[in-house]
Amino acid sequence: MKVLRLHGPDDLRLHSEKDPRPESDEVLLNVTAVGLCGSDLQWLDHATIGDSKISSPLVLGHEFAGQVLEGKLRGARVAVDPAIPCMKCDLCLAGHPNLCRELGFAGHGEQDGALREKMAWPEHLLHKLPDSISDVEGAMIEPLGVAIHAIDLGHMKPGVHVGVYGCGPIGLLIIQLMKHMGAAQILATERLDHRLEAASRFGATAFFKVNGGQEREEILSATNGKGVDVAFEVAGENDMTRWKRRSRPQNQERAWFSWGFLRMIERNSEHRRLGGRG
């Protein structure tokens, strides 16, 4: 099978390798769709992320779908959970496997990911896709889960005023979800024009190009000086996190969530390695 491995910064090489042999709890998959996360780009640029470095050539890719080749789900198209909890540590046993202390994660550390034709993966982490969802859409379920979890943490309800700072894939997913949940205002900021256009198309009620902090005043003006009820920093920038906390009047209590914080909650072990960047 063909396998794409990262050997170092900007050093991707196509290999020909034998098909993987599944362990007792695994099944073999044909990989049919893979998304590229910002963390994959970080690996590609630097061959490191946070305090984790490549120790051997690594297969990237943790947003993916596939078709099962064996077992009870044979022939099924599936979305794949990329996180493998140990189910033995205190956090797993307390019902929080997403915070597992020994979490394995596709395309990170020593765990190869999905940029290959076939892979073996734990059967219980495969989720059958209905015919109405394509393989490409199935690969988007992982980042969609991040956006849904962020909104759950924000205790969203109809009529809220929301700031979304960063309009990459996660930010755009949050905007769409907030639109469907009945947010009164969805205010978006972004440096790139094509992402601002997408934010408008997907449901932002107002959008502002990042301009040295001037957008803070524009947001306060758009909310009659009240600011936002909940702010999502999904740009992965420390400066943006500091700026976001000032996008509300100082005498009001507001909720705010940063991209690094959300990734920590979603999969704590990866966050330690990522250094807070998604």
N, C-alpha and C positions, 0 to 999 in steps of 0.2 A: 504494500500500500504506500501511497505518497504521504509524507509527513513534513510539515514546515517547522523547523527548529530555529530558535534564536541562540546564536553563539556568543554574541557580544553586541555593543552599541551599533545599530544600523547593520547588523550582520545576520540576516535571515538566509537559511540554506534549505533547499528542498532535498529531502532524503527519500530513499526507498527502503522500507523496513518490513519485517514480517508482521502479520496480523497479531494483535495482542491476544493473550490467553486469559480469559476471565477467571477471577477467583470464585470461590463457592457462592458468594452472595452477589455476583456480578453477571451481567449479560453483555453480549457483543452488540454494538450499534453501528449502523452506517450514519456518519455525520452528514446532515443535509443542509444545514444553514448555521452560520456563525456570525455574531455581531462583534464589533470591535469597540471596546470600552476605552475611556481615557487612560485607565491603568495599563492597558496593552500598549498604548502609544508611549507611555512613560517607560515601560520595559524596553520597547524598541529603541528609544532615543538614548537611554543610559544603561541598559542591562542591569538596572537596579531600581528599587522603589522603597522608600523609607530606609530601614536598616537591613533589607533583604537584597542579596546579590545573587546573580547566577553562579551556581557551583558546577553545573553541567548544562549542556544544551537543552533548552526548555521549549515545550510546545505551548504557545499562548492560546487564549480563547476560553471564556467562561460564560458567554451568552450563546446558547446553542440549542438546536433541535436535531432529532435524528429518527431513524427507523430501526426498530428492534429486530434483530436477526435470530433470536432464540428465546426460549422460556415461555412463560404464560402470556407475555405480551408480544410474542412473535408476529411480525408484520405491522404492528401498530406504529403510528407516527407519534412521537413524544416530545414534550418539552422537558429539559433536564435541569434538575437542581444541582448547581455546581459545587455546593458546600457539603462536605462529608464530616458530620460530627462524630465524636468518639462514642457517645452514648454511655460513657463511664464516669466522667468527671462530675463534680458537684453541680455545675450549671446545667449540664445535660440532664442529670437525674432530677433536677428541680423543674424541668420542663422548659428550659431555655437552650435548645441545641444550637440556635443561631449564635449564642455567646460561648460556645464550646472552647475550652482552654487548649484543646489539641486539634482544632479544626483543620481539616484538609480542604484545599480549594483548587479547582481546576485552573491551570495556567499560572500557578503561583508556587514559589519555593521549589519543592521536588515533585510536585504533582502536575503531570502533563495535562494540558487542556485540549481543546477541540479542533485546532487547525491541522487536522489529519483526516484521512478518509474513514477510518474505523477506530473505535475505542471501546474499552470495557469499562462499565460503570455500574455502581450498585443498583440493583433492580428497584429497590424501594424509593429511589430518588428520581424515577421516571414517571412522568405524568402524561397520560394519553390525551392527544389533541382531538377535538371534534373536527368533522369535515369542514366546518365553517372557518377554521383557523388554518392558515397556510404554515409551511415550515418556517418561512422568514418571520411571520408574525409570532410563531412559537418561540423563536430565538429572542424575541423582544419581551417575553414574559418576565425574565429575570430583572431587567431594568424597570419594567412596569411595577414589579414587586417592591423595588426601592421607593418609587414614587408613592405607591399606596401606603407603605409603612410610614413614610414621612408625614403624609396627611393624617394617618391614624395618630401619630404622636402630637400633631397639632390640634386634635380634638375639633376638627372642622364641623361647621354647621352652616346652614343657609344664611346668607346675609352678611358674612364676614368680609373684611377688607384684607386682601392678601398681597404681599410683595414677593415676587419671584426674581431673585437676583442671579442671573445666568440662564441663558436660553439654549443650552445644549440639549441633548436627548432627555435627561432627567427633568430639567426645567420645563421643557415643552410637554412632557407627560403630566407634570404637576398642574400646569396651566389647563390642559384638557380635562383632567379630573375635577379641578376646582370649578370649571365652567359647568360641568354636569351636576356638581353638588350645590349649585346655586349661590356662588360667591357674588356679593354685591359689586365688588371691584377686584380686578386682577391687574396689578401694576408690575410691569416687567422691565428689567434693565439688562443691557447686553452691549458688548463692544462691536459686534459684527452685524452689518446691515442685513444680511440674508437671514440671520437668526431672529432679528427684530421683526422682519417681515413674517417669518413663520409664527412667531409669538402672536402677532396680530391675527393671522389666519386661524390659529388654533384656539383663540378665545381671550387673549389679553384685552382688557378694556382701555388700557393706556400703556404706552411703552416709551422708554427713554434710552437714548444712547449714552453709555458710560462716558462721562466727561469730567474727570477730576473731582468728583463729588458734587458737581452742580445738580445732578439728578436727584440728590436728596431733597433739595429745595423744591424741585418739580413734583416730587411725590407728596411732600407736605402740602404744596399748593393744590394738587389734585384731590387731596383728602380733607381740604379745608382746615389744614393745620393739625389734624388728628393723627396722622400717620396710619400705619397698617396694624391690624390685629395680630397677624401671624406673618413672619418673614422667613422665607426659605433661601439660604445662600447655597446655590448649586453651581457656582463658578469655580470652586476649589481654590480660592485666593484668600490669603490672610487679610490683605487690605480690605477686601470686600466684606469680610466678616466684621471687621472693626467699623467700617462705614455703615453696614446694615444696622448695627446696634444703635446707631445715631439717627436712624430714619423714622424716629418716633419722638414725640415730646418727652422730656425727661421726667415729667410728673405723672406719666401714665405707665401702667404695667402692661407689657406686651410679651407675647411668646416669640421666640426666634429659634431657628434650627439651622445649623451649618452643615454643609456637605460632608465635612470630615466627621462631624458628630453623628450624622445619619448613617454613614458607613460603619462607624464604630458600633452603633446599636445593631445594625443589620448583621455584621459578622466581625465580632470584636477582634479576633486574631488577625484578620487581614488588615484591619485598621492600624494595629500596632506596626505592621510591616510597611503599610502604605505611608505612614507618617501623616495621615489625615487627608491625603489627596485621593480623589476618586478617579 
